[in-house]
Amino acid sequence: MSIITVSRGSYSRGKEVAEKVGERLGYQVLSREVILEASKEFNVSEIKLVRAIHDAPSILDRIGYKKDKYIAFVRSAILQHFRKDNVVYCGLAGHFFAKDIPHVLKVRIIADLDERIRGEVEREGISRKEALRIIKDDDKERRKWSKHLYGIDTWDPSLYDIVIHIRKMTTSDAVDVVCNTVALNTFETTPESQQAMEDLYIAAEVKATLMDMKPDVDVVASNGIVQVHTAALLIEGEGLSRDIEAIAKSVEGVTEVMVGVKPKDLVD
């Protein structure tokens, strides 16, 4: 039992690999449906959530809500699935949100530019020049998004456990590699790693639930005990602390809440 995240460049066959891996292993395959779930749960339009997770900062800054709010919603929705295990997630943010969880196999799928262009021309019936422009623009926006949000380049191979180049290797070969790798003991879910995932999910859910009231909160969870830190606590006092505690305790799995000031504000 494990989790697999598949990151890919546009038109690089990564979605095909993810679907075939899920079919072979009997794992649930997730992608766009996570956005739909987050949209419904937090009453935010799907189009804004899609833009928040896929578009570059310049576009995010023009939509009605803050970028961090949407990212919090999507993180919570993704981790809710991850805590169930046996999942293949094919999308931009999965490996970021669970980067420190041992039983998550992080995969990057890449393909030659010529092959990507050829596929886009066939799918869309456009010229080679137009296909090249679309692919380059899409790659640029994806890289800008990840650098702006996390200071990380999605093309950095060190972010992944394996990087597979679809060229000499076929998509079938890639499926074999992923399935054989995730079967290693290294990626087996343990009680400790499952608890780490549960803690990550609870922290994400608490943060998403608090976003309308206090979007600047930092949240950490450990075995049901949640620590919430905010910069405004010194100014707004005990009333804010009680409100935060009440909202955080409404999240399933939370047994205790501690509210405090962000460490940097103590230094100031």
Secondary structure, DSSP 4 states (H G I P E B T S, - for coil): --EEEEEE-TTSSHHHHHHHHHHHHT-EEESHHHHHHHHHHTT--HHHHHHHHHS-HHHHTTSSS-HHHHHHHHHHHHHHHHTT--EEEESSSHHHHTTT-TTEEEEEEEE-HHHHHHHHHHHH---HHHHHHHHHHHHHHHHHHHHHHHS--TT-GGG-SEEEEETTB-HHHHHHHHHHHHTSGGG---HHHHHHHHHHHHHHHHHHHHTTT-TT-EEEEETTEEEEEETTHHHHHHHHHHHHHHHHHTSTT--EEEEEE-HHHHH-
